[in-house]
Amino acid sequence: MTYKTPVTLRIPAVPGASPAGVPPVPPSWPKVPDGRSPADYTTEPAISLPRPSVRDRANLTLLTGPSAGEVFPIVGAETVIGRDDSATLAFDDGAISRRHARILREPGEFILEDLASTNGTYVAGEAVTRRLLRSGDQVQLGPNLLFRFAITDEAEERLQRQLFESSIRDPLTHAYNKKYLTERLSAEVAHARRHGARLALLMLDLDDFKGTNDRHGHLAGDAVLRHVAATVVGHIRIEDVFARFGGEEFVVLTRGDGVHNASQLAERLRRAIGDAKLVFEGTSLGVTVSIGVADLDEIPAGSSPQTLVERADARLYRAKTLGRNRVASRDD
């Protein structure tokens, strides 16, 4: 048997280099005011205790639809899932039954039961009437609703909620983003047509926003956008959908309102935004908006939900051409 002598690689010492066994300080590390870098500091002593992880929370994460990623906690002895408003978790899906299925919480386990639904309850693609759930199981109700069941600890559940919120919100204004609005609009139009309900859309655009950016800078423009978003949120209902459509454009989708009520809401928003005081770095910034309003009843049956947006956008353009800082809810 032949043995090889280990080879030791010797690197010549460089003046000013770190002592042997200590990695050199990366040149990209910044110097602090006293001239030292992070590597010059010693680690502060601290008592380090392991954080206990208690996996005592059960939840369902929605995997389909405009709210994909939303987390629904399973609390109490019984959680009923269905289309009826009285269900613990109610979903507006015509393909699920009013009381479609339920999850029973028993000591140390969770049981899924189908409640004689029309379109069935499935776990991992298999139809079930009663089934013990395990963390990671995929639960499907009817053809459209798909969930992931999980047992987690508090930190995991909180992270899941944060990830969902960041995926549907505009980071600057905290309004919903355009992707969420597009998916939600389709669902709202389908719901309104199925139930014969009213639905209206308001398209808001800030007047002379480019001028604000040019005169006061983009930080001032960001402050204006946040100011407008906060004002709108303070004047709409919790069930209304408020989203940033792009740039300085926002959309309010309001259930149960025809063009008359929606126009009144638009007028209240226009006045509130114009009357609110915004001071940025000592300078008072005047902000006004123009708003176009469209009603779903004006849109031919079978047309794309995007048609509602286009109608409101055309009326927004009309409000701009008529002098800005006004509401347009008709084409003439």
C-alpha positions in Angstrom: 0.0 0.0 0.0 1.3 3.4 -1.0 0.8 6.4 1.3 1.0 10.0 0.1 2.5 12.6 2.2 0.0 15.4 2.9 0.9 18.6 1.2 0.7 21.8 3.2 0.1 25.0 1.2 2.0 27.9 2.7 1.0 31.4 1.8 3.6 34.1 2.3 2.8 36.7 5.0 1.5 40.0 3.8 2.2 43.1 5.9 -0.9 44.2 7.7 -2.7 40.9 7.1 -5.0 39.3 9.7 -3.4 36.9 12.2 -3.3 33.3 11.3 -6.7 31.6 11.5 -8.6 34.9 11.3 -10.2 35.7 8.0 -9.3 39.1 6.5 -11.8 41.9 6.7 -13.7 42.3 3.5 -12.7 45.6 1.8 -16.4 46.3 1.3 -17.2 46.6 5.0 -17.8 50.2 5.8 -15.9 52.1 8.5 -17.9 53.4 11.5 -17.3 57.0 12.7 -14.4 56.0 15.0 -12.6 54.4 12.1 -13.2 50.8 13.0 -15.0 48.2 10.9 -17.5 45.5 12.1 -14.7 43.0 12.4 -12.9 45.1 15.0 -15.7 44.7 17.5 -16.0 41.8 19.9 -19.3 39.9 20.2 -21.4 41.3 23.1 -22.1 38.6 25.7 -25.7 37.6 25.9 -27.8 34.9 27.5 -29.0 32.7 24.6 -32.0 30.5 25.3 -33.6 28.3 22.7 -37.0 29.6 21.6 -39.5 26.8 22.3 -41.5 25.8 19.1 -45.0 24.7 20.0 -46.8 23.4 16.9 -50.3 24.0 18.3 -52.0 25.9 15.5 -53.9 24.4 12.6 -54.8 26.4 9.5 -55.9 26.1 5.9 -54.0 28.0 3.2 -56.0 28.8 0.1 -54.2 27.7 -3.0 -56.6 28.9 -5.7 -58.5 32.1 -6.7 -57.7 35.8 -6.2 -56.9 35.3 -2.5 -54.5 32.4 -3.0 -52.1 32.4 -0.1 -54.6 33.6 2.5 -54.4 31.7 5.8 -57.5 30.7 7.7 -57.1 29.5 11.3 -58.9 26.4 12.5 -60.3 27.3 15.9 -63.0 25.9 18.1 -64.4 22.4 18.1 -66.1 22.7 14.7 -65.2 24.7 11.5 -67.8 24.6 8.8 -66.8 25.5 5.3 -69.4 26.4 2.7 -71.2 29.0 0.6 -73.6 30.1 3.2 -72.9 33.3 5.2 -73.5 31.3 8.4 -70.5 29.0 7.7 -67.4 29.5 9.8 -65.4 29.9 6.5 -67.7 31.2 3.8 -66.6 31.3 0.2 -68.6 32.8 -2.8 -68.3 29.8 -5.1 -71.4 28.5 -6.8 -69.8 25.0 -7.1 -69.7 24.4 -3.4 -72.6 23.6 -1.1 -74.0 26.0 1.5 -72.6 23.7 4.2 -70.1 21.7 2.2 -67.7 20.2 4.8 -66.4 20.6 8.3 -63.3 20.1 10.3 -63.7 18.7 13.8 -61.1 19.3 16.4 -60.6 16.4 18.7 -57.8 15.7 21.3 -54.6 15.6 19.3 -56.2 15.3 15.9 -58.3 17.0 13.2 -61.1 15.2 11.3 -62.5 16.3 7.9 -66.1 15.4 7.2 -68.1 15.9 4.0 -71.6 17.2 4.7 -73.4 15.5 1.9 -72.1 18.1 -0.5 -73.2 18.1 -4.2 -69.7 18.2 -5.7 -67.7 16.2 -3.1 -64.8 16.7 -0.7 -61.3 15.3 -1.6 -58.0 14.8 0.1 -55.0 14.2 -2.1 -57.4 13.6 -5.0 -59.4 11.0 -3.2 -63.1 11.5 -2.4 -63.7 11.2 1.3 -66.7 11.3 3.7 -64.6 11.3 6.9 -60.8 11.5 7.0 -58.1 12.2 9.6 -56.1 15.2 8.4 -52.3 15.2 8.5 -50.1 18.3 8.2 -49.4 19.0 4.5 -52.7 17.4 3.2 -54.3 19.1 0.2 -58.1 19.5 0.7 -60.3 20.2 -2.3 -64.0 21.2 -2.1 -65.8 20.9 -5.4 -63.9 21.7 -8.6 -62.4 25.1 -7.6 -61.5 25.4 -3.9 -58.1 23.9 -3.0 -56.4 24.3 0.4 -53.3 23.0 2.2 -53.9 21.9 5.8 -51.0 22.5 8.1 -50.2 22.3 11.8 -47.7 25.1 12.6 -46.3 27.2 15.4 -47.0 30.9 16.0 -43.9 32.1 14.0 -44.7 30.0 11.0 -48.3 31.2 10.9 -47.3 34.8 11.3 -44.8 34.5 8.4 -47.5 32.9 6.2 -49.8 35.9 6.9 -47.0 38.4 6.2 -46.1 36.7 2.9 -49.7 36.8 1.8 -50.1 40.4 2.6 -46.9 41.4 0.8 -48.1 39.5 -2.3 -51.4 41.5 -2.6 -50.4 45.0 -1.4 -48.7 47.9 -3.0 -45.7 48.6 -0.8 -45.9 52.4 -0.9 -49.6 53.0 -0.3 -50.7 49.6 1.2 -53.6 49.6 -1.2 -54.2 46.3 -3.1 -52.0 45.9 -6.1 -53.1 45.7 -9.7 -52.7 41.9 -9.9 -55.0 41.3 -7.0 -57.5 43.9 -8.4 -57.6 42.1 -11.7 -58.4 38.7 -10.2 -60.8 40.2 -7.6 -62.7 42.1 -10.3 -63.5 38.9 -12.2 -64.8 37.3 -9.1 -66.9 40.4 -8.1 -68.4 40.7 -11.6 -69.3 37.0 -11.6 -70.9 37.3 -8.1 -72.9 40.4 -9.1 -74.2 38.7 -12.3 -75.0 35.5 -10.5 -77.0 37.2 -7.8 -78.4 40.1 -9.7 -76.5 42.5 -7.5 -75.2 46.0 -8.2 -71.5 46.8 -8.7 -69.7 50.0 -9.6 -66.1 51.0 -10.2 -64.5 54.3 -9.6 -61.2 55.3 -11.4 -59.3 58.1 -9.6 -56.3 60.0 -11.1 -54.3 62.6 -9.3 -54.3 66.0 -11.1 -50.9 67.4 -12.3 -49.0 64.7 -10.4 -46.0 65.0 -12.7 -45.9 68.7 -11.8 -45.7 67.8 -8.1 -42.8 65.5 -8.8 -41.0 68.1 -11.0 -41.4 71.0 -8.5 -40.9 69.2 -5.2 -39.2 65.9 -6.0 -40.2 62.3 -6.0 -40.2 61.9 -2.2 -42.9 64.6 -2.2 -44.8 62.6 -4.9 -44.6 59.5 -2.7 -46.0 61.5 0.2 -48.9 62.6 -1.9 -49.7 59.1 -3.0 -49.7 57.9 0.6 -51.9 60.9 1.6 -54.5 60.1 -1.1 -54.6 56.4 -0.2 -55.1 57.1 3.5 -57.8 59.6 2.7 -59.7 57.1 0.5 -59.4 54.3 3.0 -61.0 56.6 5.7 -64.1 57.2 3.5 -64.9 53.8 2.1 -66.5 50.7 3.6 -64.5 47.7 4.7 -66.1 45.5 2.0 -65.1 47.9 -0.8 -61.9 47.0 -2.7 -59.3 49.8 -3.0 -56.3 49.2 -5.2 -53.5 51.1 -6.9 -54.0 50.7 -10.6 -50.7 52.1 -11.6 -48.6 55.3 -11.2 -51.0 57.9 -9.8 -54.2 56.0 -10.6 -56.4 54.2 -8.1 -59.6 52.1 -8.3 -62.4 51.7 -5.8 -64.7 48.7 -6.5 -67.9 49.0 -4.5 -70.6 46.3 -4.1 -74.3 47.0 -3.9 -74.0 50.5 -5.5 -75.3 51.7 -8.8 -74.1 54.7 -10.7 -76.0 57.2 -8.5 -74.6 56.0 -5.1 -71.2 55.5 -6.6 -71.2 59.0 -8.0 -72.1 60.4 -4.5 -69.2 58.4 -3.1 -66.9 59.7 -5.8 -67.9 63.3 -4.9 -67.2 62.7 -1.2 -63.8 61.3 -2.0 -63.0 64.2 -4.4 -63.9 66.8 -1.7 -62.1 64.9 1.1 -58.9 64.7 -0.9 -59.0 68.3 -1.9 -59.8 69.5 1.6 -57.2 67.4 3.4 -54.0 69.3 4.3 -50.7 67.8 3.3 -47.4 69.5 4.4 -44.2 68.0 3.1 -40.9 69.4 4.5 -42.6 72.6 5.4 -44.3 73.1 2.1 -48.1 72.8 1.8 -49.0 70.7 -1.2 -52.5 71.0 -2.8 -53.9 67.8 -4.1 -56.9 67.2 -6.3 -58.3 64.2 -8.2 -60.5 63.5 -11.1 -62.8 60.5 -11.0 -64.6 58.4 -13.6 -67.6 56.2 -12.5 -69.0 53.2 -14.2 -71.9 50.8 -13.3 -71.9 47.1 -14.2 -75.5 47.5 -15.4 -74.2 49.6 -18.2 -72.0 46.8 -19.5 -73.6 44.2 -21.9 -74.0 40.7 -20.4 -71.2 38.4 -21.4 -68.7 41.2 -21.9 -65.3 41.0 -20.2 -64.9 42.5 -16.7 -62.2 44.7 -18.2 -65.0 46.5 -20.0 -66.1 48.0 -16.7 -62.6 49.4 -16.2 -62.5 50.8 -19.7 -65.9 52.6 -19.2 -64.7 54.2 -16.0 -61.4 55.1 -17.6 -63.1 56.8 -20.5 -65.2 58.9 -18.0 -62.0 59.7 -16.1 -60.6 61.1 -19.3 -63.8 63.2 -19.8 -63.4 64.6 -16.2 -59.8 65.6 -17.1 -60.9 67.3 -20.3 -63.7 69.2 -18.6 -61.2 70.9 -16.3 -60.0 68.3 -13.7 -60.9 68.1 -10.0 -64.4 66.7 -10.9 -66.5 63.6 -11.2 -67.8 62.2 -14.5 -70.4 59.4 -14.4 -72.0 59.9 -17.9 -70.7 59.9 -21.4 -72.3 63.2 -22.5 
